Amino acid sequence: MTQRITALRGGLLAAATALALGTVTPQATAQHSDTGNWLFVTVTRGERHHAETPGRLLLCDPPQGHQKAAAACAELDRVGGDIRKLEQKDAFCPMIYAPVTAHARGEWNGRPIEYHETFSNGCGMAARTGAVFAVDS
């Protein structure tokens, strides 16, 4: 019985440490750590990722998580989940420096996904990443 309690404490400590260090998200560990294509996406004002930034869990079977989830999943499916391979869209963006940082972490076709990029403004982010980071919608 003592070994079982010690093992349980060790497992809980490891999970709490992983959450505290930001290596996993609570939503991801609680819901979709075993199967399916999913990303936990955040958009932060400024040039750094903040631990307290609220985000959205984008799920793709069926698409859900934000209003443009179906478009985001279709775009990601075309590039195998690699956000960096998304095609840049033509856009007329204002030349106003209001940086936003996009961050995504998750899994696509069994492969871990980690993406982090800062854009000069939200328009530039949308032109580069499509519907993936449409978390305000």
N, CA, C and O of each residue as an XYZ file, in Angstrom:
548
protein
N       0.824     -1.189      0.000
C       0.000      0.000      0.000
C       0.872      1.257      0.000
O       0.548      2.228     -0.684
N       1.963      1.253      0.752
C       2.846      2.407      0.821
C       3.496      2.674     -0.535
O       3.657      3.831     -0.923
N       3.872      1.616     -1.262
C       4.477      1.799     -2.579
C       3.483      2.425     -3.552
O       3.860      3.268     -4.366
N       2.214      2.019     -3.474
C       1.189      2.553     -4.356
C       0.983      4.046     -4.095
O       0.852      4.825     -5.039
N       0.954      4.448     -2.830
C       0.785      5.868     -2.483
C       1.995      6.670     -2.939
O       1.848      7.775     -3.461
N       3.200      6.116     -2.743
C       4.419      6.791     -3.180
C       4.422      6.961     -4.692
O       4.787      8.028     -5.187
N       4.024      5.935     -5.435
C       3.965      6.020     -6.899
C       2.929      7.052     -7.330
O       3.170      7.814     -8.266
N       1.786      7.084     -6.664
C       0.742      8.050     -6.980
C       1.225      9.472     -6.726
O       1.000     10.364     -7.545
N       1.884      9.682     -5.599
C       2.431     11.009     -5.297
C       3.457     11.435     -6.346
O       3.469     12.588     -6.777
N       4.317     10.501     -6.756
C       5.321     10.802     -7.777
C       4.686     11.180     -9.100
O       5.137     12.115     -9.761
N       3.645     10.465     -9.492
C       2.943     10.772    -10.739
C       2.255     12.123    -10.682
O       2.302     12.890    -11.644
N       1.614     12.418     -9.556
C       0.954     13.719     -9.398
C       1.969     14.853     -9.387
O       1.722     15.917     -9.955
N       3.104     14.629     -8.744
C       4.148     15.644     -8.713
C       4.687     15.895    -10.122
O       4.908     17.047    -10.497
N       4.900     14.846    -10.901
C       5.396     15.003    -12.271
C       4.389     15.754    -13.131
O       4.774     16.620    -13.916
N       3.096     15.433    -12.993
C       2.061     16.124    -13.771
C       1.976     17.591    -13.377
O       1.865     18.462    -14.240
N       2.028     17.864    -12.086
C       1.973     19.256    -11.622
C       3.182     20.045    -12.097
O       3.055     21.213    -12.462
N       4.342     19.425    -12.097
C       5.556     20.087    -12.575
C       5.458     20.385    -14.062
O       5.830     21.474    -14.498
N       4.967     19.440    -14.841
C       4.815     19.649    -16.283
C       3.855     20.797    -16.571
O       4.104     21.610    -17.461
N       2.761     20.862    -15.821
C       1.810     21.959    -16.008
C       2.426     23.299    -15.598
O       2.245     24.304    -16.285
N       3.138     23.311    -14.503
C       3.747     24.552    -14.018
C       4.815     25.070    -14.975
O       4.949     26.281    -15.155
N       5.567     24.177    -15.583
C       6.620     24.579    -16.507
C       6.080     24.885    -17.898
O       6.814     25.367    -18.761
N       4.809     24.608    -18.113
C       4.212     24.912    -19.404
C       4.529     23.890    -20.477
O       4.364     24.175    -21.663
N       4.984     22.698    -20.088
C       5.291     21.693    -21.102
C       4.027     21.026    -21.632
O       4.040     20.451    -22.721
N       2.945     21.096    -20.880
C       1.654     20.619    -21.361
C       0.598     21.598    -20.889
O       0.806     22.325    -19.918
N      -0.531     21.619    -21.574
C      -1.618     22.493    -21.171
C      -2.677     21.681    -20.437
O      -2.856     20.500    -20.732
N      -3.379     22.285    -19.491
C      -4.404     21.540    -18.769
C      -5.460     20.977    -19.705
O      -5.903     19.843    -19.525
N      -5.872     21.756    -20.704
C      -6.900     21.300    -21.622
C      -6.419     20.090    -22.409
O      -7.180     19.148    -22.632
N      -5.174     20.113    -22.824
C      -4.635     19.019    -23.618
C      -4.517     17.752    -22.783
O      -4.878     16.672    -23.249
N      -4.025     17.866    -21.578
C      -3.849     16.675    -20.759
C      -5.188     16.113    -20.332
O      -5.339     14.898    -20.204
N      -6.156     16.978    -20.112
C      -7.448     16.516    -19.635
C      -8.272     15.867    -20.734
O      -9.038     14.944    -20.459
N      -8.132     16.336    -21.994
C      -9.070     15.890    -22.997
C      -8.470     15.079    -24.127
O      -8.988     14.007    -24.440
N      -7.393     15.548    -24.754
C      -7.011     14.973    -26.038
C      -5.535     14.633    -26.134
O      -4.865     15.019    -27.092
N      -5.040     13.928    -25.165
C      -3.631     13.595    -25.207
C      -3.364     12.292    -25.940
O      -2.209     11.981    -26.228
N      -4.418     11.507    -26.255
C      -4.165     10.202    -26.823
C      -4.390     10.108    -28.332
O      -3.618      9.422    -29.001
N      -5.392     10.750    -28.893
C      -5.669     10.602    -30.319
C      -6.169     11.896    -30.917
O      -6.561     12.819    -30.203
N      -6.151     11.954    -32.247
C      -6.748     13.068    -32.967
C      -5.784     14.208    -33.209
O      -4.715     14.298    -32.606
N      -6.205     15.077    -34.116
C      -5.436     16.272    -34.437
C      -5.967     17.430    -33.615
O      -7.158     17.739    -33.664
N      -5.087     18.069    -32.861
C      -5.495     19.180    -32.009
C      -4.332     20.129    -31.781
O      -3.168     19.731    -31.823
N      -4.662     21.378    -31.543
C      -3.680     22.399    -31.187
C      -4.262     23.279    -30.109
O      -5.435     23.647    -30.181
N      -3.478     23.621    -29.121
C      -3.849     24.644    -28.152
C      -3.196     25.926    -28.655
O      -1.971     26.040    -28.656
N      -4.015     26.897    -29.086
C      -3.507     28.112    -29.716
C      -3.739     29.326    -28.828
O      -4.785     29.459    -28.192
N      -2.745     30.208    -28.795
C      -2.865     31.469    -28.055
C      -2.352     32.605    -28.928
O      -1.479     32.419    -29.776
N      -2.909     33.769    -28.702
C      -2.436     34.993    -29.342
C      -2.246     36.012    -28.225
O      -3.178     36.303    -27.475
N      -1.040     36.550    -28.121
C      -0.715     37.506    -27.066
C      -0.290     38.824    -27.676
O       0.412     38.853    -28.687
N      -0.708     39.893    -27.074
C      -0.216     41.202    -27.509
C       1.203     41.357    -27.012
O       1.509     41.049    -25.860
N       2.054     41.829    -27.874
C       3.455     41.999    -27.501
C       4.314     40.941    -28.155
O       3.862     40.188    -29.017
N       5.563     40.902    -27.723
C       6.546     40.049    -28.380
C       6.890     38.794    -27.602
O       7.776     38.046    -28.015
N       6.223     38.542    -26.498
C       6.541     37.358    -25.697
C       5.290     36.580    -25.382
O       4.184     37.120    -25.363
N       5.486     35.283    -25.131
C       4.399     34.421    -24.692
C       4.244     34.591    -23.186
O       5.229     34.540    -22.449
N       3.023     34.792    -22.732
C       2.753     34.932    -21.304
C       2.035     33.683    -20.812
O       1.105     33.207    -21.464
N       2.447     33.157    -19.690
C       1.889     31.913    -19.165
C       0.392     32.028    -18.878
O      -0.328     31.035    -18.983
N      -0.087     33.213    -18.522
C      -1.489     33.374    -18.166
C      -2.385     33.654    -19.374
O      -3.585     33.869    -19.202
N      -1.850     33.656    -20.554
C      -2.621     33.970    -21.745
C      -3.699     32.927    -21.970
O      -3.401     31.736    -22.058
N      -4.961     33.367    -22.065
C      -6.008     32.401    -22.379
C      -5.880     31.960    -23.831
O      -5.444     32.734    -24.683
N      -6.245     30.763    -24.102
C      -6.166     30.244    -25.463
C      -7.374     29.405    -25.782
O      -8.326     29.326    -25.006
N      -7.317     28.789    -26.923
C      -8.399     27.922    -27.377
C      -7.822     26.579    -27.784
O      -6.715     26.497    -28.317
N      -8.580     25.541    -27.529
C      -8.208     24.205    -27.952
C      -8.895     23.944    -29.280
O     -10.112     23.764    -29.334
N      -8.118     23.926    -30.348
C      -8.626     23.673    -31.688
C      -8.613     22.172    -31.928
O      -7.555     21.546    -31.970
N      -9.791     21.610    -32.083
C      -9.939     20.179    -32.359
C     -10.383     20.010    -33.801
O     -11.103     20.855    -34.333
N      -9.961     18.927    -34.435
C     -10.269     18.771    -35.860
C     -11.025     17.494    -36.206
O     -11.083     17.134    -37.381
N     -11.591     16.812    -35.259
C     -12.376     15.625    -35.575
C     -13.516     15.467    -34.589
O     -13.400     14.671    -33.657
N     -14.601     16.185    -34.752
C     -14.957     17.192    -35.763
C     -14.351     18.550    -35.404
O     -13.950     18.770    -34.261
N     -14.284     19.459    -36.381
C     -13.715     20.787    -36.124
C     -14.494     21.553    -35.058
O     -15.714     21.691    -35.145
N     -13.777     22.045    -34.057
C     -14.373     22.861    -33.012
C     -13.280     23.588    -32.248
O     -12.113     23.201    -32.316
N     -13.641     24.622    -31.532
C     -12.666     25.364    -30.736
C     -12.800     26.857    -30.932
O     -12.644     27.628    -29.985
N     -13.091     27.277    -32.170
C     -13.433     28.670    -32.452
C     -14.276     28.713    -33.717
O     -14.445     27.690    -34.380
N     -14.810     29.884    -34.063
C     -15.775     29.972    -35.158
C     -15.190     29.600    -36.512
O     -15.943     29.229    -37.413
N     -13.898     29.683    -36.686
C     -13.267     29.330    -37.953
C     -12.526     28.004    -37.870
O     -11.565     27.777    -38.603
N     -12.972     27.134    -36.980
C     -12.301     25.851    -36.760
C     -12.282     24.987    -38.019
O     -11.262     24.365    -38.317
N     -13.385     24.934    -38.761
C     -13.434     24.103    -39.968
C     -12.402     24.582    -40.992
O     -11.692     23.769    -41.583
N     -12.318     25.894    -41.201
C     -11.334     26.444    -42.146
C      -9.918     26.187    -41.644
O      -9.043     25.813    -42.425
N      -9.684     26.387    -40.343
C      -8.353     26.165    -39.771
C      -7.921     24.710    -39.939
O      -6.780     24.436    -40.310
N      -8.825     23.789    -39.669
C      -8.484     22.368    -39.789
C      -8.205     21.989    -41.244
O      -7.298     21.205    -41.522
N      -8.988     22.550    -42.172
C      -8.757     22.268    -43.591
C      -7.392     22.804    -44.032
O      -6.659     22.127    -44.753
N      -7.055     24.020    -43.597
C      -5.758     24.608    -43.939
C      -4.617     23.768    -43.371
O      -3.637     23.488    -44.060
N      -4.755     23.373    -42.121
C      -3.717     22.562    -41.480
C      -3.600     21.188    -42.121
O      -2.502     20.648    -42.248
N      -4.723     20.630    -42.520
C      -4.702     19.320    -43.156
C      -3.922     19.354    -44.472
O      -3.215     18.401    -44.797
N      -4.047     20.444    -45.228
C      -3.341     20.574    -46.505
C      -1.820     20.597    -46.330
O      -1.082     20.205    -47.233
N      -1.354     21.060    -45.158
C       0.100     21.165    -44.934
C       0.601     20.171    -43.877
O       1.707     20.319    -43.357
N      -0.203     19.178    -43.570
C       0.215     18.170    -42.606
C       0.411     18.707    -41.202
O       1.202     18.164    -40.431
N      -0.308     19.776    -40.865
C      -0.218     20.352    -39.529
C       0.948     21.305    -39.326
O       1.101     21.862    -38.240
N       1.772     21.504    -40.346
C       2.941     22.384    -40.232
C       2.539     23.830    -40.537
O       2.412     24.208    -41.701
N       2.343     24.621    -39.510
C       1.873     26.001    -39.653
C       2.822     26.821    -40.518
O       2.382     27.705    -41.253
N       4.099     26.542    -40.440
C       5.085     27.296    -41.235
C       4.907     27.093    -42.743
O       5.381     27.908    -43.535
N       4.236     26.027    -43.139
C       4.023     25.744    -44.558
C       2.719     26.328    -45.097
O       2.423     26.175    -46.282
N       1.942     26.992    -44.253
C       0.703     27.613    -44.737
C       1.041     28.676    -45.768
O       2.027     29.400    -45.626
N       0.224     28.764    -46.798
C       0.461     29.719    -47.868
C       0.108     31.140    -47.411
O      -0.968     31.386    -46.865
N       1.038     32.060    -47.647
C       0.822     33.475    -47.324
C      -0.291     34.018    -48.214
O      -0.256     33.845    -49.432
N      -1.278     34.674    -47.606
C      -2.367     35.270    -48.367
C      -2.041     36.725    -48.677
O      -1.377     37.403    -47.893
N      -2.513     37.199    -49.824
C      -2.355     38.611    -50.157
C      -3.248     39.422    -49.247
O      -4.430     39.112    -49.098
N      -2.702     40.450    -48.640
C      -3.479     41.309    -47.747
C      -2.871     42.705    -47.735
O      -1.657     42.871    -47.852
N      -3.721     43.688    -47.596
C      -3.273     45.062    -47.418
C      -3.374     45.377    -45.933
O      -4.445     45.708    -45.424
N      -2.255     45.270    -45.257
C      -2.224     45.480    -43.809
C      -1.682     46.870    -43.500
O      -0.802     47.368    -44.202
N      -2.211     47.498    -42.443
C      -1.694     48.811    -42.069
C      -0.256     48.708    -41.577
O       0.149     47.693    -41.012
N       0.490     49.747    -41.795
C       1.881     49.758    -41.339
C       1.938     50.331    -39.921
O       2.606     51.329    -39.650
N       1.224     49.668    -39.050
C       1.178     50.044    -37.640
C       1.823     48.915    -36.848
O       1.446     47.750    -36.976
N       2.795     49.280    -36.033
C       3.469     48.273    -35.232
C       2.688     48.056    -33.939
O       2.724     48.877    -33.022
N       1.992     46.942    -33.892
C       1.239     46.520    -32.715
C       1.449     45.010    -32.610
O       0.553     44.234    -32.944
N       2.635     44.591    -32.145
C       3.021     43.178    -32.236
C       2.067     42.225    -31.531
O       1.502     42.527    -30.480
N       1.914     41.067    -32.152
C       1.165     39.957    -31.569
C       2.020     38.705    -31.720
O       2.713     38.523    -32.720
N       1.956     37.857    -30.717
C       2.704     36.614    -30.739
C       1.734     35.446    -30.793
O       0.846     35.324    -29.948
N       1.906     34.603    -31.774
C       1.076     33.410    -31.947
C       1.857     32.205    -31.439
O       3.044     32.050    -31.727
N       1.175     31.360    -30.682
C       1.807     30.170    -30.136
C       0.839     29.000    -30.277
O      -0.341     29.126    -29.949
N       1.325     27.885    -30.755
C       0.514     26.677    -30.863
C       1.330     25.485    -30.385
O       2.528     25.364    -30.645
N       0.631     24.620    -29.679
C       1.249     23.396    -29.192
C       0.194     22.302    -29.286
O      -0.959     22.518    -28.912
N       0.576     21.145    -29.776
C      -0.389     20.064    -29.869
C       0.151     18.872    -30.617
O       1.336     18.546    -30.543
N      -0.755     18.221    -31.348
C      -0.385     17.009    -32.065
C      -1.148     16.947    -33.381
O      -2.340     17.251    -33.433
N      -0.453     16.551    -34.440
C      -1.067     16.403    -35.751
C      -0.574     15.102    -36.376
O       0.625     14.918    -36.584
N      -1.499     14.211    -36.671
C      -1.168     12.897    -37.234
C      -0.104     12.177    -36.410
O       0.810     11.561    -36.957
N      -0.236     12.263    -35.095
C       0.683     11.578    -34.194
C       2.014     12.270    -33.990
O       2.869     11.766    -33.262
N       2.203     13.425    -34.626
C       3.459     14.173    -34.530
C       3.266     15.401    -33.633
O       2.282     16.124    -33.781
N       4.197     15.639    -32.707
C       4.068     16.836    -31.863
C       4.262     18.112    -32.683
O       5.104     18.168    -33.580
N       3.474     19.126    -32.361
C       3.541     20.414    -33.036
C       3.892     21.485    -31.999
O       3.298     21.542    -30.922
N       4.850     22.314    -32.336
C       5.228     23.469    -31.507
C       5.505     24.617    -32.467
O       6.358     24.499    -33.347
N       4.796     25.718    -32.305
C       4.942     26.864    -33.196
C       4.897     28.138    -32.352
O       4.075     28.272    -31.446
N       5.796     29.064    -32.668
C       5.868     30.330    -31.939
C       6.407     31.371    -32.900
O       7.505     31.209    -33.433
N       5.643     32.452    -33.133
C       6.108     33.510    -34.019
C       5.462     34.832    -33.626
O       4.294     34.882    -33.242
N       6.243     35.898    -33.728
C       5.736     37.244    -33.463
C       5.569     37.979    -34.783
O       6.454     37.954    -35.639
N       4.430     38.628    -34.934
C       4.089     39.374    -36.144
C       3.968     40.850    -35.801
O       3.726     41.209    -34.649
N       4.136     41.707    -36.807
C       4.079     43.150    -36.555
C       2.684     43.612    -36.148
O       2.547     44.617    -35.451
N       1.643     42.889    -36.576
C       0.273     43.200    -36.144
C      -0.632     42.006    -36.461
O      -0.198     41.034    -37.079
N      -1.885     42.093    -36.033
C      -2.829     41.001    -36.230
C      -3.143     40.729    -37.684
O      -3.385     39.582    -38.060
N      -3.144     41.759    -38.507
C      -3.403     41.585    -39.932
C      -2.309     40.731    -40.571
O      -2.600     39.830    -41.358
N      -1.070     41.014    -40.235
C       0.042     40.228    -40.751
C      -0.022     38.780    -40.290
O       0.304     37.864    -41.045
N      -0.448     38.576    -39.036
C      -0.593     37.221    -38.516
C      -1.672     36.471    -39.289
O      -1.467     35.321    -39.679
N      -2.819     37.109    -39.514
C      -3.915     36.457    -40.234
C      -3.519     36.139    -41.672
O      -3.889     35.087    -42.194
N      -2.772     37.031    -42.317
C      -2.335     36.790    -43.689
C      -1.378     35.605    -43.751
O      -1.374     34.860    -44.730
N      -0.578     35.432    -42.723
C       0.423     34.367    -42.710
C      -0.110     33.029    -42.206
O       0.327     31.977    -42.673
N      -1.057     33.055    -41.251
C      -1.492     31.816    -40.612
C      -2.941     31.454    -40.898
O      -3.431     30.449    -40.382
N      -3.634     32.236    -41.698
C      -5.010     31.911    -42.052
C      -5.936     31.913    -40.852
O      -5.897     32.822    -40.022
N      -6.765     30.890    -40.768
C      -7.779     30.812    -39.713
C      -7.288     30.142    -38.429
O      -8.032     30.060    -37.451
N      -6.065     29.671    -38.423
C      -5.581     28.880    -37.274
C      -5.655     29.671    -35.966
O      -6.059     29.118    -34.944
N      -5.279     30.934    -35.974
C      -5.237     31.723    -34.746
C      -6.421     32.688    -34.638
O      -6.293     33.753    -34.035
N      -7.557     32.332    -35.208
C      -8.766     33.169    -35.137
C      -9.477     32.955    -33.798
O     -10.651     32.588    -33.761
N      -8.763     33.184    -32.720
C      -9.294     32.904    -31.381
C     -10.256     33.976    -30.885
O     -11.010     33.732    -29.943
N     -10.247     35.151    -31.495
C     -11.170     36.200    -31.066
C     -12.525     36.075    -31.728
O     -13.466     36.770    -31.345
N     -12.641     35.205    -32.710
C     -13.893     35.056    -33.457
C     -14.913     34.284    -32.676
O     -16.025     34.066    -33.157
